[in-house]
Amino acid sequence: MAQVFCNEIRRQHSQAATRKAARYLIVIESGGPAVARLFVESREQVAEFDASTEEVTVMTQGLVPAIGAVGAEWDRALAGHSATERQAARVYTLDV
């Protein structure tokens, strides 16, 4: 029987890969209220939240958005949105 007196034996830490930093923030209408979507460089979505939150204001402060996410690079990422929604989308490139 081990006598560790409630001290847990240390285990080796796992070497899990960390997620890449978000590179793009898109504010887009989604059949009503606008949503904010975060994407990594490969255009893979990593988060989605309400665009009216304070976080969106903080993340976009001082940034000028590109209007429209109609390029082929956004086709898969924004497949659920209409052409009109994609044309009106604001695309922010975040400082990483």
MODELLER restraints for C-alpha pairs under 7 A, 6 or more apart:
rsr = mdl.restraints
at = mdl.atoms
rsr.add(forms.Gaussian(group=physical.xy_distance, feature=features.Distance(at['CA:20:A'], at['CA:40:A']), mean=6.57, stdev=0.5))
rsr.add(forms.Gaussian(group=physical.xy_distance, feature=features.Distance(at['CA:21:A'], at['CA:40:A']), mean=6.30, stdev=0.5))
rsr.add(forms.Gaussian(group=physical.xy_distance, feature=features.Distance(at['CA:21:A'], at['CA:96:A']), mean=6.88, stdev=0.5))
rsr.add(forms.Gaussian(group=physical.xy_distance, feature=features.Distance(at['CA:22:A'], at['CA:38:A']), mean=6.05, stdev=0.5))
rsr.add(forms.Gaussian(group=physical.xy_distance, feature=features.Distance(at['CA:22:A'], at['CA:39:A']), mean=5.37, stdev=0.5))
rsr.add(forms.Gaussian(group=physical.xy_distance, feature=features.Distance(at['CA:22:A'], at['CA:40:A']), mean=4.44, stdev=0.5))
rsr.add(forms.Gaussian(group=physical.xy_distance, feature=features.Distance(at['CA:23:A'], at['CA:39:A']), mean=5.99, stdev=0.5))
rsr.add(forms.Gaussian(group=physical.xy_distance, feature=features.Distance(at['CA:23:A'], at['CA:40:A']), mean=4.95, stdev=0.5))
rsr.add(forms.Gaussian(group=physical.xy_distance, feature=features.Distance(at['CA:23:A'], at['CA:41:A']), mean=5.52, stdev=0.5))
rsr.add(forms.Gaussian(group=physical.xy_distance, feature=features.Distance(at['CA:23:A'], at['CA:93:A']), mean=5.95, stdev=0.5))
rsr.add(forms.Gaussian(group=physical.xy_distance, feature=features.Distance(at['CA:23:A'], at['CA:94:A']), mean=5.17, stdev=0.5))
rsr.add(forms.Gaussian(group=physical.xy_distance, feature=features.Distance(at['CA:23:A'], at['CA:96:A']), mean=6.66, stdev=0.5))
rsr.add(forms.Gaussian(group=physical.xy_distance, feature=features.Distance(at['CA:24:A'], at['CA:38:A']), mean=5.76, stdev=0.5))
rsr.add(forms.Gaussian(group=physical.xy_distance, feature=features.Distance(at['CA:24:A'], at['CA:39:A']), mean=5.08, stdev=0.5))
rsr.add(forms.Gaussian(group=physical.xy_distance, feature=features.Distance(at['CA:24:A'], at['CA:40:A']), mean=6.45, stdev=0.5))
rsr.add(forms.Gaussian(group=physical.xy_distance, feature=features.Distance(at['CA:24:A'], at['CA:91:A']), mean=6.83, stdev=0.5))
rsr.add(forms.Gaussian(group=physical.xy_distance, feature=features.Distance(at['CA:24:A'], at['CA:92:A']), mean=5.62, stdev=0.5))
rsr.add(forms.Gaussian(group=physical.xy_distance, feature=features.Distance(at['CA:24:A'], at['CA:93:A']), mean=4.73, stdev=0.5))
rsr.add(forms.Gaussian(group=physical.xy_distance, feature=features.Distance(at['CA:24:A'], at['CA:94:A']), mean=5.63, stdev=0.5))
rsr.add(forms.Gaussian(group=physical.xy_distance, feature=features.Distance(at['CA:25:A'], at['CA:36:A']), mean=6.61, stdev=0.5))
rsr.add(forms.Gaussian(group=physical.xy_distance, feature=features.Distance(at['CA:25:A'], at['CA:37:A']), mean=5.63, stdev=0.5))
rsr.add(forms.Gaussian(group=physical.xy_distance, feature=features.Distance(at['CA:25:A'], at['CA:38:A']), mean=4.67, stdev=0.5))
rsr.add(forms.Gaussian(group=physical.xy_distance, feature=features.Distance(at['CA:25:A'], at['CA:39:A']), mean=6.41, stdev=0.5))
rsr.add(forms.Gaussian(group=physical.xy_distance, feature=features.Distance(at['CA:25:A'], at['CA:91:A']), mean=5.94, stdev=0.5))
rsr.add(forms.Gaussian(group=physical.xy_distance, feature=features.Distance(at['CA:25:A'], at['CA:92:A']), mean=5.05, stdev=0.5))
rsr.add(forms.Gaussian(group=physical.xy_distance, feature=features.Distance(at['CA:25:A'], at['CA:93:A']), mean=6.53, stdev=0.5))
rsr.add(forms.Gaussian(group=physical.xy_distance, feature=features.Distance(at['CA:25:A'], at['CA:94:A']), mean=6.96, stdev=0.5))
rsr.add(forms.Gaussian(group=physical.xy_distance, feature=features.Distance(at['CA:26:A'], at['CA:36:A']), mean=5.57, stdev=0.5))
rsr.add(forms.Gaussian(group=physical.xy_distance, feature=features.Distance(at['CA:26:A'], at['CA:37:A']), mean=5.22, stdev=0.5))
rsr.add(forms.Gaussian(group=physical.xy_distance, feature=features.Distance(at['CA:26:A'], at['CA:38:A']), mean=6.58, stdev=0.5))
rsr.add(forms.Gaussian(group=physical.xy_distance, feature=features.Distance(at['CA:26:A'], at['CA:89:A']), mean=6.62, stdev=0.5))
rsr.add(forms.Gaussian(group=physical.xy_distance, feature=features.Distance(at['CA:26:A'], at['CA:90:A']), mean=5.60, stdev=0.5))
rsr.add(forms.Gaussian(group=physical.xy_distance, feature=features.Distance(at['CA:26:A'], at['CA:91:A']), mean=4.57, stdev=0.5))
rsr.add(forms.Gaussian(group=physical.xy_distance, feature=features.Distance(at['CA:26:A'], at['CA:92:A']), mean=6.16, stdev=0.5))
rsr.add(forms.Gaussian(group=physical.xy_distance, feature=features.Distance(at['CA:27:A'], at['CA:34:A']), mean=6.46, stdev=0.5))
rsr.add(forms.Gaussian(group=physical.xy_distance, feature=features.Distance(at['CA:27:A'], at['CA:35:A']), mean=5.70, stdev=0.5))
rsr.add(forms.Gaussian(group=physical.xy_distance, feature=features.Distance(at['CA:27:A'], at['CA:36:A']), mean=4.49, stdev=0.5))
rsr.add(forms.Gaussian(group=physical.xy_distance, feature=features.Distance(at['CA:27:A'], at['CA:37:A']), mean=6.54, stdev=0.5))
rsr.add(forms.Gaussian(group=physical.xy_distance, feature=features.Distance(at['CA:27:A'], at['CA:51:A']), mean=6.43, stdev=0.5))
rsr.add(forms.Gaussian(group=physical.xy_distance, feature=features.Distance(at['CA:27:A'], at['CA:89:A']), mean=5.75, stdev=0.5))
rsr.add(forms.Gaussian(group=physical.xy_distance, feature=features.Distance(at['CA:27:A'], at['CA:90:A']), mean=5.23, stdev=0.5))
rsr.add(forms.Gaussian(group=physical.xy_distance, feature=features.Distance(at['CA:27:A'], at['CA:91:A']), mean=6.67, stdev=0.5))
rsr.add(forms.Gaussian(group=physical.xy_distance, feature=features.Distance(at['CA:28:A'], at['CA:34:A']), mean=5.29, stdev=0.5))
rsr.add(forms.Gaussian(group=physical.xy_distance, feature=features.Distance(at['CA:28:A'], at['CA:35:A']), mean=5.57, stdev=0.5))
rsr.add(forms.Gaussian(group=physical.xy_distance, feature=features.Distance(at['CA:28:A'], at['CA:36:A']), mean=6.52, stdev=0.5))
rsr.add(forms.Gaussian(group=physical.xy_distance, feature=features.Distance(at['CA:28:A'], at['CA:85:A']), mean=6.46, stdev=0.5))
rsr.add(forms.Gaussian(group=physical.xy_distance, feature=features.Distance(at['CA:28:A'], at['CA:89:A']), mean=4.64, stdev=0.5))
rsr.add(forms.Gaussian(group=physical.xy_distance, feature=features.Distance(at['CA:28:A'], at['CA:90:A']), mean=6.64, stdev=0.5))
rsr.add(forms.Gaussian(group=physical.xy_distance, feature=features.Distance(at['CA:29:A'], at['CA:35:A']), mean=6.21, stdev=0.5))
rsr.add(forms.Gaussian(group=physical.xy_distance, feature=features.Distance(at['CA:29:A'], at['CA:85:A']), mean=5.84, stdev=0.5))
rsr.add(forms.Gaussian(group=physical.xy_distance, feature=features.Distance(at['CA:34:A'], at['CA:50:A']), mean=6.67, stdev=0.5))
rsr.add(forms.Gaussian(group=physical.xy_distance, feature=features.Distance(at['CA:34:A'], at['CA:51:A']), mean=5.50, stdev=0.5))
rsr.add(forms.Gaussian(group=physical.xy_distance, feature=features.Distance(at['CA:35:A'], at['CA:48:A']), mean=6.84, stdev=0.5))
rsr.add(forms.Gaussian(group=physical.xy_distance, feature=features.Distance(at['CA:35:A'], at['CA:49:A']), mean=5.77, stdev=0.5))
rsr.add(forms.Gaussian(group=physical.xy_distance, feature=features.Distance(at['CA:35:A'], at['CA:50:A']), mean=4.74, stdev=0.5))
rsr.add(forms.Gaussian(group=physical.xy_distance, feature=features.Distance(at['CA:35:A'], at['CA:51:A']), mean=4.56, stdev=0.5))
rsr.add(forms.Gaussian(group=physical.xy_distance, feature=features.Distance(at['CA:36:A'], at['CA:48:A']), mean=5.65, stdev=0.5))
rsr.add(forms.Gaussian(group=physical.xy_distance, feature=features.Distance(at['CA:36:A'], at['CA:49:A']), mean=5.36, stdev=0.5))
rsr.add(forms.Gaussian(group=physical.xy_distance, feature=features.Distance(at['CA:36:A'], at['CA:50:A']), mean=5.88, stdev=0.5))
rsr.add(forms.Gaussian(group=physical.xy_distance, feature=features.Distance(at['CA:36:A'], at['CA:51:A']), mean=4.69, stdev=0.5))
rsr.add(forms.Gaussian(group=physical.xy_distance, feature=features.Distance(at['CA:37:A'], at['CA:45:A']), mean=6.86, stdev=0.5))
rsr.add(forms.Gaussian(group=physical.xy_distance, feature=features.Distance(at['CA:37:A'], at['CA:47:A']), mean=5.73, stdev=0.5))
rsr.add(forms.Gaussian(group=physical.xy_distance, feature=features.Distance(at['CA:37:A'], at['CA:48:A']), mean=4.43, stdev=0.5))
rsr.add(forms.Gaussian(group=physical.xy_distance, feature=features.Distance(at['CA:37:A'], at['CA:49:A']), mean=6.62, stdev=0.5))
rsr.add(forms.Gaussian(group=physical.xy_distance, feature=features.Distance(at['CA:38:A'], at['CA:45:A']), mean=5.76, stdev=0.5))
rsr.add(forms.Gaussian(group=physical.xy_distance, feature=features.Distance(at['CA:38:A'], at['CA:46:A']), mean=5.67, stdev=0.5))
rsr.add(forms.Gaussian(group=physical.xy_distance, feature=features.Distance(at['CA:38:A'], at['CA:47:A']), mean=5.11, stdev=0.5))
rsr.add(forms.Gaussian(group=physical.xy_distance, feature=features.Distance(at['CA:38:A'], at['CA:48:A']), mean=6.37, stdev=0.5))
rsr.add(forms.Gaussian(group=physical.xy_distance, feature=features.Distance(at['CA:39:A'], at['CA:45:A']), mean=4.36, stdev=0.5))
rsr.add(forms.Gaussian(group=physical.xy_distance, feature=features.Distance(at['CA:39:A'], at['CA:46:A']), mean=5.61, stdev=0.5))
rsr.add(forms.Gaussian(group=physical.xy_distance, feature=features.Distance(at['CA:43:A'], at['CA:77:A']), mean=6.33, stdev=0.5))
rsr.add(forms.Gaussian(group=physical.xy_distance, feature=features.Distance(at['CA:44:A'], at['CA:77:A']), mean=6.66, stdev=0.5))
rsr.add(forms.Gaussian(group=physical.xy_distance, feature=features.Distance(at['CA:63:A'], at['CA:92:A']), mean=6.89, stdev=0.5))
rsr.add(forms.Gaussian(group=physical.xy_distance, feature=features.Distance(at['CA:64:A'], at['CA:92:A']), mean=6.86, stdev=0.5))
rsr.add(forms.Gaussian(group=physical.xy_distance, feature=features.Distance(at['CA:65:A'], at['CA:90:A']), mean=5.50, stdev=0.5))
rsr.add(forms.Gaussian(group=physical.xy_distance, feature=features.Distance(at['CA:65:A'], at['CA:91:A']), mean=5.14, stdev=0.5))
rsr.add(forms.Gaussian(group=physical.xy_distance, feature=features.Distance(at['CA:65:A'], at['CA:92:A']), mean=4.68, stdev=0.5))
rsr.add(forms.Gaussian(group=physical.xy_distance, feature=features.Distance(at['CA:66:A'], at['CA:90:A']), mean=5.78, stdev=0.5))
rsr.add(forms.Gaussian(group=physical.xy_distance, feature=features.Distance(at['CA:66:A'], at['CA:91:A']), mean=5.06, stdev=0.5))
rsr.add(forms.Gaussian(group=physical.xy_distance, feature=features.Distance(at['CA:66:A'], at['CA:92:A']), mean=6.53, stdev=0.5))
rsr.add(forms.Gaussian(group=physical.xy_distance, feature=features.Distance(at['CA:67:A'], at['CA:87:A']), mean=6.98, stdev=0.5))
rsr.add(forms.Gaussian(group=physical.xy_distance, feature=features.Distance(at['CA:67:A'], at['CA:88:A']), mean=6.26, stdev=0.5))
rsr.add(forms.Gaussian(group=physical.xy_distance, feature=features.Distance(at['CA:67:A'], at['CA:89:A']), mean=5.86, stdev=0.5))
rsr.add(forms.Gaussian(group=physical.xy_distance, feature=features.Distance(at['CA:67:A'], at['CA:90:A']), mean=4.82, stdev=0.5))
rsr.add(forms.Gaussian(group=physical.xy_distance, feature=features.Distance(at['CA:67:A'], at['CA:91:A']), mean=6.26, stdev=0.5))
rsr.add(forms.Gaussian(group=physical.xy_distance, feature=features.Distance(at['CA:68:A'], at['CA:86:A']), mean=5.67, stdev=0.5))
rsr.add(forms.Gaussian(group=physical.xy_distance, feature=features.Distance(at['CA:68:A'], at['CA:87:A']), mean=4.15, stdev=0.5))
rsr.add(forms.Gaussian(group=physical.xy_distance, feature=features.Distance(at['CA:68:A'], at['CA:88:A']), mean=5.29, stdev=0.5))
rsr.add(forms.Gaussian(group=physical.xy_distance, feature=features.Distance(at['CA:68:A'], at['CA:89:A']), mean=4.85, stdev=0.5))
rsr.add(forms.Gaussian(group=physical.xy_distance, feature=features.Distance(at['CA:68:A'], at['CA:90:A']), mean=6.04, stdev=0.5))
rsr.add(forms.Gaussian(group=physical.xy_distance, feature=features.Distance(at['CA:68:A'], at['CA:91:A']), mean=6.90, stdev=0.5))
rsr.add(forms.Gaussian(group=physical.xy_distance, feature=features.Distance(at['CA:69:A'], at['CA:86:A']), mean=5.15, stdev=0.5))
rsr.add(forms.Gaussian(group=physical.xy_distance, feature=features.Distance(at['CA:69:A'], at['CA:87:A']), mean=6.02, stdev=0.5))
rsr.add(forms.Gaussian(group=physical.xy_distance, feature=features.Distance(at['CA:69:A'], at['CA:89:A']), mean=6.01, stdev=0.5))
rsr.add(forms.Gaussian(group=physical.xy_distance, feature=features.Distance(at['CA:69:A'], at['CA:91:A']), mean=6.75, stdev=0.5))
rsr.add(forms.Gaussian(group=physical.xy_distance, feature=features.Distance(at['CA:70:A'], at['CA:86:A']), mean=5.89, stdev=0.5))
rsr.add(forms.Gaussian(group=physical.xy_distance, feature=features.Distance(at['CA:70:A'], at['CA:87:A']), mean=6.10, stdev=0.5))
